[in-house]
């Protein structure tokens, strides 16, 4: 059996389709607590994680991402599970690897924003960040990850630490920033920071989370202009606007803040996410995916917009067969009316 193609080989052939949003989707299904958003489900209900991996795989995702977002020492301490740190990280990669083996998918280890990096204490806080990332990356490597995603970062400095740790581990690095504000918290523009990381050796750079397609696409265009290497885009599946450019900023008609558990009215349809995938491809985005709010039906539509027919496409909508909306109902009505007139 031939060895599966790695990330860089796939990117050289065309767009790689990723899929995330595990945390929000499993929270909706009742397996993760909103607030701390710690992925306790990895140990408490691993079958739920495996099932979501399989659903993303069937929908066309080429990457199974280990559910280790917020599975770091500090975050686990907030829910009294620091003792489960290593077991949770290793189990998450194993579950992703088992699902990936059921199809032609890669396994991504995952590290995220730490909430401990401080640009006013670069050296001291960078040491803390490095300690967090080093153990998570080491476990991911030992469990068979093909590459590492460092995501939702708010500082270039944090991204540079992540890149160093991943490179020391000998794996490709995908590093994406969460664009909550107009620039990173240490003062760099997003395109500038992506350019620096790419120059420093990151294989893929870009954006994830925070912004929906409408407010992420203009930023991606600027990044594409400044970065010669591969770029990534994984927006949230929510309708953000220039007035409320991030899903954290969205408010309902009653003026209440909708983030994080009242976002349902803002959810993008599958067709809107398919349109994003096509537009991102036209812009030259190489790694296209989805983040918070994303679900398998979005991923399937995105895959189809990229010209693919994943396993789940067998059950893609065919409204011509619908008894109220399809062409057959018009034929039936015509036959009924003819017989009634006779």
MIPATOR-924606 format. One line per field, with one value per residue (C-alpha): residue number from 1; residue in one letter; z, y, x. Coordinates in nm, 3 decimals, always signed. Each point is the difference from the previous one (the first is absolute). Layout:
N
nuvex [NUM / ...]
koltor [a / ...]
z [Z / ...]
y [Y / ...]
x [X / ...]
END
This chain:
342
nuvex [1 / 2 / 3 / 4 / 5 / 6 / 7 / 8 / 9 / 10 / 11 / 12 / 13 / 14 / 15 / 16 / 17 / 18 / 19 / 20 / 21 / 22 / 23 / 24 / 25 / 26 / 27 / 28 / 29 / 30 / 31 / 32 / 33 / 34 / 35 / 36 / 37 / 38 / 39 / 40 / 41 / 42 / 43 / 44 / 45 / 46 / 47 / 48 / 49 / 50 / 51 / 52 / 53 / 54 / 55 / 56 / 57 / 58 / 59 / 60 / 61 / 62 / 63 / 64 / 65 / 66 / 67 / 68 / 69 / 70 / 71 / 72 / 73 / 74 / 75 / 76 / 77 / 78 / 79 / 80 / 81 / 82 / 83 / 84 / 85 / 86 / 87 / 88 / 89 / 90 / 91 / 92 / 93 / 94 / 95 / 96 / 97 / 98 / 99 / 100 / 101 / 102 / 103 / 104 / 105 / 106 / 107 / 108 / 109 / 110 / 111 / 112 / 113 / 114 / 115 / 116 / 117 / 118 / 119 / 120 / 121 / 122 / 123 / 124 / 125 / 126 / 127 / 128 / 129 / 130 / 131 / 132 / 133 / 134 / 135 / 136 / 137 / 138 / 139 / 140 / 141 / 142 / 143 / 144 / 145 / 146 / 147 / 148 / 149 / 150 / 151 / 152 / 153 / 154 / 155 / 156 / 157 / 158 / 159 / 160 / 161 / 162 / 163 / 164 / 165 / 166 / 167 / 168 / 169 / 170 / 171 / 172 / 173 / 174 / 175 / 176 / 177 / 178 / 179 / 180 / 181 / 182 / 183 / 184 / 185 / 186 / 187 / 188 / 189 / 190 / 191 / 192 / 193 / 194 / 195 / 196 / 197 / 198 / 199 / 200 / 201 / 202 / 203 / 204 / 205 / 206 / 207 / 208 / 209 / 210 / 211 / 212 / 213 / 214 / 215 / 216 / 217 / 218 / 219 / 220 / 221 / 222 / 223 / 224 / 225 / 226 / 227 / 228 / 229 / 230 / 231 / 232 / 233 / 234 / 235 / 236 / 237 / 238 / 239 / 240 / 241 / 242 / 243 / 244 / 245 / 246 / 247 / 248 / 249 / 250 / 251 / 252 / 253 / 254 / 255 / 256 / 257 / 258 / 259 / 260 / 261 / 262 / 263 / 264 / 265 / 266 / 267 / 268 / 269 / 270 / 271 / 272 / 273 / 274 / 275 / 276 / 277 / 278 / 279 / 280 / 281 / 282 / 283 / 284 / 285 / 286 / 287 / 288 / 289 / 290 / 291 / 292 / 293 / 294 / 295 / 296 / 297 / 298 / 299 / 300 / 301 / 302 / 303 / 304 / 305 / 306 / 307 / 308 / 309 / 310 / 311 / 312 / 313 / 314 / 315 / 316 / 317 / 318 / 319 / 320 / 321 / 322 / 323 / 324 / 325 / 326 / 327 / 328 / 329 / 330 / 331 / 332 / 333 / 334 / 335 / 336 / 337 / 338 / 339 / 340 / 341 / 342]
koltor [x / x / x / x / x / x / x / x / x / x / x / x / x / x / x / x / x / x / x / x / x / x / x / x / x / x / x / x / x / x / x / x / x / x / x / x / x / x / x / x / x / x / x / x / x / x / x / x / x / x / x / x / x / x / x / x / x / x / x / x / x / x / x / x / x / x / x / x / x / x / x / x / x / x / x / x / x / x / x / x / x / x / x / x / x / x / x / x / x / x / x / x / x / x / x / x / x / x / x / x / x / x / x / x / x / x / x / x / x / x / x / x / x / x / x / x / x / x / x / x / x / x / x / x / x / x / x / x / x / x / x / x / x / x / x / x / x / x / x / x / x / x / x / x / x / x / x / x / x / x / x / x / x / x / x / x / x / x / x / x / x / x / x / x / x / x / x / x / x / x / x / x / x / x / x / x / x / x / x / x / x / x / x / x / x / x / x / x / x / x / x / x / x / x / x / x / x / x / x / x / x / x / x / x / x / x / x / x / x / x / x / x / x / x / x / x / x / x / x / x / x / x / x / x / x / x / x / x / x / x / x / x / x / x / x / x / x / x / x / x / x / x / x / x / x / x / x / x / x / x / x / x / x / x / x / x / x / x / x / x / x / x / x / x / x / x / x / x / x / x / x / x / x / x / x / x / x / x / x / x / x / x / x / x / x / x / x / x / x / x / x / x / x / x / x / x / x / x / x / x / x / x / x / x / x / x / x / x / x / x / x / x / x / x / x / x / x / x / x / x / x / x / x / x / x / x / x / x / x / x / x / x / x / x / x / x / x / x / x / x / x / x]
z [+0.000 / -0.095 / +0.279 / +0.031 / -0.132 / +0.261 / +0.051 / -0.227 / -0.282 / +0.018 / +0.005 / -0.307 / -0.184 / +0.105 / +0.286 / +0.320 / +0.168 / +0.377 / +0.256 / +0.355 / +0.226 / +0.218 / +0.323 / -0.096 / -0.169 / +0.296 / +0.237 / -0.199 / +0.030 / +0.377 / +0.045 / +0.072 / +0.253 / -0.147 / +0.190 / +0.073 / -0.332 / +0.122 / -0.212 / +0.287 / -0.252 / -0.128 / +0.318 / +0.115 / -0.329 / -0.260 / -0.227 / -0.049 / -0.120 / -0.229 / -0.151 / -0.080 / -0.156 / -0.222 / -0.099 / -0.105 / -0.185 / -0.191 / -0.081 / -0.172 / +0.262 / -0.075 / +0.351 / +0.333 / +0.264 / +0.347 / +0.247 / +0.222 / -0.030 / +0.359 / +0.117 / +0.169 / +0.362 / +0.095 / -0.161 / +0.145 / +0.343 / -0.029 / -0.005 / +0.244 / -0.260 / -0.018 / +0.087 / -0.329 / -0.211 / -0.167 / -0.028 / -0.166 / -0.252 / -0.095 / -0.024 / -0.225 / -0.253 / +0.011 / -0.075 / -0.292 / -0.131 / +0.019 / -0.198 / -0.256 / -0.065 / -0.116 / -0.299 / -0.175 / +0.272 / +0.192 / +0.377 / +0.140 / +0.352 / +0.143 / +0.227 / +0.065 / +0.158 / +0.357 / +0.163 / +0.170 / -0.266 / +0.100 / -0.239 / +0.303 / +0.131 / -0.322 / +0.144 / +0.311 / -0.161 / -0.305 / +0.233 / +0.141 / -0.348 / -0.114 / +0.296 / -0.090 / -0.368 / +0.046 / +0.193 / -0.223 / -0.319 / +0.141 / +0.080 / -0.342 / -0.173 / +0.209 / -0.084 / -0.375 / -0.105 / -0.358 / +0.066 / +0.268 / -0.012 / +0.233 / -0.013 / +0.125 / +0.104 / +0.098 / -0.001 / -0.257 / +0.291 / +0.099 / -0.362 / -0.017 / +0.315 / -0.149 / -0.323 / +0.188 / +0.198 / -0.305 / -0.205 / +0.281 / -0.015 / -0.372 / -0.126 / -0.243 / +0.168 / -0.075 / +0.200 / -0.005 / +0.185 / +0.156 / -0.127 / +0.290 / -0.046 / -0.295 / +0.075 / +0.219 / +0.366 / -0.031 / -0.269 / -0.323 / -0.292 / -0.094 / -0.346 / +0.141 / +0.269 / -0.251 / -0.224 / +0.290 / +0.102 / -0.358 / -0.033 / +0.324 / -0.143 / +0.073 / -0.281 / +0.023 / +0.157 / +0.015 / +0.201 / +0.192 / +0.226 / +0.112 / -0.344 / -0.237 / -0.377 / -0.071 / +0.231 / -0.048 / -0.380 / -0.030 / +0.252 / -0.192 / -0.317 / +0.176 / +0.145 / -0.343 / -0.137 / +0.268 / +0.042 / -0.273 / +0.177 / +0.087 / +0.186 / +0.203 / +0.074 / +0.248 / +0.081 / +0.248 / -0.153 / +0.110 / -0.187 / +0.115 / -0.139 / -0.029 / +0.297 / +0.203 / -0.168 / +0.243 / +0.145 / +0.347 / -0.095 / -0.132 / +0.173 / -0.043 / -0.076 / +0.373 / +0.028 / +0.201 / -0.073 / -0.194 / +0.060 / +0.083 / +0.052 / -0.186 / -0.344 / -0.169 / -0.195 / -0.158 / -0.125 / -0.365 / -0.227 / -0.175 / -0.330 / +0.149 / +0.127 / -0.341 / -0.153 / +0.243 / -0.100 / -0.368 / +0.058 / +0.225 / -0.268 / -0.258 / +0.232 / +0.014 / +0.348 / +0.027 / +0.322 / +0.024 / +0.296 / +0.258 / +0.369 / +0.279 / -0.106 / -0.277 / -0.043 / -0.244 / -0.236 / -0.046 / -0.077 / -0.256 / -0.183 / +0.007 / -0.141 / -0.282 / -0.073 / -0.045 / -0.258 / +0.224 / +0.068 / +0.349 / +0.136 / +0.155 / -0.343 / -0.059 / +0.219 / -0.123 / -0.053 / -0.312 / +0.033 / -0.331 / +0.200 / +0.271 / -0.004 / +0.045 / -0.169 / -0.273 / -0.364 / +0.068 / +0.217 / -0.288 / -0.223 / +0.264 / +0.046 / -0.375 / -0.019 / +0.295 / -0.148 / -0.339 / +0.159 / +0.214 / -0.304 / -0.186]
y [+0.000 / +0.341 / +0.246 / +0.281 / +0.340 / +0.249 / +0.354 / +0.170 / -0.248 / +0.053 / +0.377 / -0.018 / -0.174 / +0.238 / +0.110 / -0.205 / -0.002 / +0.011 / -0.005 / +0.123 / +0.131 / -0.311 / +0.197 / +0.186 / -0.301 / -0.229 / +0.270 / +0.006 / -0.378 / +0.020 / -0.121 / +0.322 / +0.273 / +0.348 / +0.242 / -0.192 / -0.189 / -0.264 / -0.319 / -0.237 / -0.201 / -0.155 / -0.209 / +0.008 / -0.095 / -0.089 / -0.162 / +0.342 / +0.141 / -0.298 / +0.037 / +0.368 / -0.081 / -0.258 / +0.243 / +0.260 / -0.271 / -0.117 / +0.364 / +0.046 / +0.125 / -0.102 / +0.071 / -0.147 / +0.255 / -0.131 / +0.158 / +0.157 / +0.361 / +0.135 / -0.335 / +0.169 / +0.001 / +0.340 / -0.058 / -0.349 / +0.144 / +0.218 / -0.311 / -0.204 / -0.238 / +0.093 / -0.360 / -0.111 / +0.220 / -0.264 / -0.259 / +0.250 / +0.118 / -0.349 / -0.133 / +0.288 / -0.076 / -0.372 / +0.065 / +0.226 / -0.258 / -0.281 / +0.204 / +0.112 / -0.364 / -0.060 / +0.227 / +0.194 / +0.261 / +0.155 / +0.044 / +0.346 / +0.061 / +0.319 / +0.279 / +0.323 / +0.344 / -0.032 / +0.323 / +0.028 / +0.177 / +0.360 / +0.236 / +0.206 / -0.310 / -0.164 / -0.214 / -0.119 / -0.063 / -0.164 / -0.256 / -0.084 / -0.028 / -0.220 / -0.233 / -0.032 / -0.065 / -0.228 / -0.268 / +0.007 / -0.018 / -0.278 / -0.215 / +0.069 / -0.106 / -0.316 / -0.090 / +0.037 / +0.350 / +0.092 / +0.374 / +0.254 / +0.279 / +0.296 / +0.201 / +0.293 / +0.180 / +0.365 / +0.094 / -0.036 / -0.076 / -0.298 / -0.118 / +0.016 / -0.213 / -0.251 / -0.011 / -0.063 / -0.286 / -0.163 / +0.030 / -0.154 / -0.294 / -0.038 / +0.040 / +0.245 / +0.300 / +0.157 / +0.322 / +0.209 / +0.313 / +0.073 / +0.344 / +0.139 / +0.355 / +0.204 / -0.108 / -0.248 / +0.089 / +0.061 / +0.259 / -0.194 / -0.003 / -0.343 / -0.003 / +0.125 / -0.268 / -0.273 / +0.120 / -0.013 / -0.352 / -0.120 / +0.147 / -0.173 / -0.338 / -0.059 / -0.217 / +0.147 / +0.328 / +0.177 / +0.058 / -0.206 / +0.062 / +0.336 / +0.126 / -0.138 / -0.017 / +0.357 / +0.163 / -0.250 / +0.002 / +0.359 / -0.086 / -0.315 / +0.203 / +0.219 / -0.304 / -0.163 / +0.311 / -0.005 / -0.374 / -0.208 / -0.332 / -0.193 / +0.179 / -0.131 / +0.123 / -0.155 / +0.251 / -0.046 / -0.102 / +0.319 / +0.312 / +0.272 / +0.354 / +0.307 / +0.144 / -0.323 / -0.163 / -0.289 / -0.250 / +0.120 / +0.340 / -0.122 / +0.120 / -0.117 / +0.215 / +0.050 / +0.145 / -0.291 / -0.135 / -0.324 / -0.153 / -0.279 / -0.185 / +0.214 / +0.002 / -0.227 / +0.279 / +0.102 / -0.347 / -0.023 / -0.243 / -0.275 / +0.188 / +0.313 / -0.201 / -0.166 / +0.348 / +0.091 / -0.306 / +0.090 / +0.364 / -0.092 / -0.235 / +0.281 / +0.224 / -0.261 / -0.139 / -0.341 / -0.148 / +0.063 / -0.102 / +0.106 / +0.078 / +0.066 / -0.061 / -0.233 / -0.338 / -0.292 / +0.130 / +0.319 / -0.199 / -0.218 / +0.308 / +0.155 / -0.320 / -0.003 / +0.368 / -0.099 / -0.259 / -0.305 / -0.281 / -0.136 / -0.306 / +0.213 / +0.144 / -0.317 / +0.166 / +0.357 / +0.175 / -0.075 / +0.227 / -0.119 / -0.302 / +0.201 / -0.051 / +0.372 / +0.163 / -0.244 / -0.034 / -0.329 / +0.172 / +0.230 / -0.304 / -0.169 / +0.315 / +0.024 / -0.363 / +0.050 / +0.313 / -0.170 / -0.296 / +0.231 / +0.204 / -0.315]
x [+0.000 / +0.140 / +0.071 / -0.254 / +0.101 / +0.116 / -0.124 / +0.252 / -0.051 / -0.376 / +0.038 / +0.223 / -0.285 / -0.276 / -0.224 / +0.002 / -0.341 / +0.006 / -0.278 / -0.013 / -0.270 / +0.023 / -0.036 / -0.318 / -0.160 / +0.066 / -0.128 / -0.324 / -0.018 / +0.041 / +0.358 / +0.195 / -0.078 / -0.032 / +0.219 / +0.319 / -0.036 / +0.246 / -0.026 / -0.077 / -0.205 / +0.324 / +0.015 / -0.362 / -0.171 / +0.264 / -0.258 / -0.162 / +0.332 / +0.059 / -0.347 / +0.055 / +0.337 / -0.171 / -0.274 / +0.258 / +0.194 / -0.311 / -0.078 / +0.336 / +0.244 / +0.357 / +0.125 / -0.108 / +0.098 / +0.077 / -0.241 / +0.264 / -0.115 / +0.021 / +0.138 / +0.293 / +0.108 / -0.143 / -0.340 / -0.038 / +0.073 / -0.312 / -0.220 / +0.208 / +0.142 / +0.366 / +0.081 / -0.158 / +0.228 / +0.215 / -0.276 / -0.235 / +0.259 / +0.111 / -0.355 / -0.106 / +0.273 / -0.079 / -0.367 / +0.092 / +0.247 / -0.254 / -0.254 / +0.260 / +0.090 / -0.357 / +0.063 / +0.273 / +0.044 / +0.286 / +0.028 / +0.065 / +0.121 / -0.146 / +0.120 / -0.185 / +0.013 / +0.125 / -0.120 / +0.340 / +0.211 / +0.077 / +0.184 / +0.108 / +0.179 / +0.110 / +0.276 / -0.180 / -0.338 / +0.161 / +0.158 / -0.343 / -0.149 / +0.288 / -0.057 / -0.370 / +0.067 / +0.300 / -0.182 / -0.308 / +0.207 / +0.220 / -0.303 / -0.151 / +0.321 / +0.027 / -0.359 / +0.054 / -0.113 / +0.091 / +0.022 / -0.091 / -0.258 / +0.059 / -0.320 / -0.205 / +0.318 / -0.023 / +0.370 / +0.276 / +0.232 / -0.215 / +0.002 / +0.379 / +0.028 / -0.244 / +0.200 / +0.326 / -0.151 / -0.159 / +0.320 / +0.203 / -0.241 / +0.067 / -0.359 / -0.163 / -0.160 / -0.339 / -0.030 / -0.317 / -0.103 / -0.337 / -0.093 / -0.202 / +0.131 / +0.129 / +0.356 / +0.182 / +0.034 / +0.374 / -0.059 / +0.061 / -0.239 / -0.131 / +0.154 / +0.332 / +0.002 / -0.086 / +0.283 / +0.248 / -0.106 / +0.020 / +0.348 / +0.098 / -0.098 / -0.369 / -0.136 / -0.352 / -0.115 / -0.334 / -0.315 / -0.251 / -0.298 / -0.145 / -0.106 / -0.258 / +0.053 / -0.115 / +0.251 / +0.283 / +0.018 / +0.136 / +0.274 / +0.088 / +0.044 / +0.256 / +0.180 / +0.012 / +0.170 / +0.270 / +0.064 / +0.161 / -0.053 / -0.314 / -0.279 / -0.293 / -0.350 / -0.243 / -0.277 / -0.280 / -0.331 / -0.175 / -0.113 / +0.235 / -0.022 / +0.226 / -0.189 / +0.041 / +0.300 / +0.048 / -0.243 / +0.099 / -0.147 / -0.336 / -0.317 / -0.357 / -0.304 / -0.051 / +0.349 / +0.133 / +0.343 / -0.041 / +0.345 / +0.042 / -0.330 / -0.258 / +0.161 / -0.254 / -0.180 / +0.332 / +0.097 / +0.100 / -0.180 / +0.192 / -0.033 / +0.156 / +0.296 / +0.031 / +0.016 / +0.277 / +0.202 / -0.028 / +0.091 / +0.294 / +0.130 / -0.026 / +0.205 / +0.273 / -0.061 / +0.164 / -0.140 / -0.374 / -0.211 / -0.251 / +0.015 / -0.254 / -0.358 / +0.108 / -0.165 / +0.031 / -0.270 / +0.202 / +0.313 / -0.177 / -0.131 / +0.347 / +0.152 / -0.252 / +0.068 / +0.365 / -0.104 / +0.013 / -0.244 / +0.064 / -0.176 / -0.276 / -0.084 / -0.200 / -0.262 / +0.032 / -0.334 / -0.204 / -0.301 / -0.141 / -0.117 / -0.172 / -0.380 / -0.070 / +0.297 / +0.102 / -0.096 / -0.178 / -0.261 / -0.092 / -0.047 / -0.216 / -0.210 / -0.051 / -0.112 / -0.232 / -0.158 / -0.049 / -0.177 / -0.216 / -0.111 / -0.090]
END
